[in-house]
Amino acid sequence: MRKFVFQQPQDQEASVDITPMLDVVFIMLIFFIVTATFVKLSGIEVDAPKASTSVVQEKANILIAIDENNKIWINRREVDLRALRPNIERLHAENPKGIVVIQADKLSRNETLVKVMDASRKAGVYDIALAADKS
């Protein structure tokens, strides 16, 4: 009886096809991107006043912070009062259902808070909330 022995040429190397693994990785990446919740922060730490009746806002998209020196912050950058209205208009155009949440430090002036509220109303956003800590 004859034996046939199959011999591979020495030039060929065995290789592993990684295409299915890349497909799985990309599908997982898409899944995590779609299901991730993106938290927007105003960019600074604010010592908000305490309120026993404070309620969590679920759809807050435009976060504006006022620090103790009456500086206005949006997305980790300081914004001049004159540039506040265009910034709010741009952020509101990105998500028209979002509301403005103002995080004012308890040492900030009331005048700055009123100017921020006025700028957001002039920008067309009338849903405004003030941030407070639960007491």
Summary of the structure (lengths in Angstrom):
residues: 135
radius of gyration: 27.4
end to end distance: 92.3
largest distance: 102.5
contacts: 302
relative contact order: 0.18
helix: 33%
strand: 19%
